[in-house]
Amino acid sequence: MLPQCSRYLGGVKALVVSLATAVFLPSCAQQSLTNDGYNKAEVGLAQAVEYGKVTSLRNVAIEGETTGGVILGGVAGGLLGNEIGHGAGSTAAKIGGALLGTAIGSRVQKSAGSKQGIQIEVRLDSGKGVSVVQEANPREAFNVGDRVRVYSGGGSRTRVFH
């Protein structure tokens, strides 16, 4: 291979990794799933408010998204496999690197985005029962028997508040 081609391909690989990072790294940032976290699209939306009593609580794990990690890991693994493999093993190294990178990227992003959650079952004053999972909020603890408000509808997440 000509030296100019080698430098060109190295630059293309760096560009691909940089673009993939810029596009998929923001997916690692997770919005708050607590009852007091809102995104811009939820501001100004009306929600119905119902009152009730907490009947059951259960700690749950809220698992993170994996899409960005899968793609970024696959690209990085494929590029690394390309650097390692030569000749007849080049294709196998690229595929193996991409598969390994995909698995590692998925696991890293999933664990980075995991949060402690709580499943809150509420018997509403109307007699209807609802169950809401939200991120555990250290500023607001719930107990069985607590009187709570349930906000729902209006194109927004359902939330439970005191």
Secondary structure, DSSP 8 states (H G I E B T S, - for coil): --HHHHHHHHHHHHHHHHHHHHHHGGGGS----STT---GGGTT---EEEEEEEEEEEEEEE----HHHHHHHHHHHHHHHHHH--GGGHHHHHHHHHHHHHHHHHHHHHHHH-EEEEEEEEEETTS-EEEEEEE-BTTB---TT-EEEEEE-TTS--EEE-
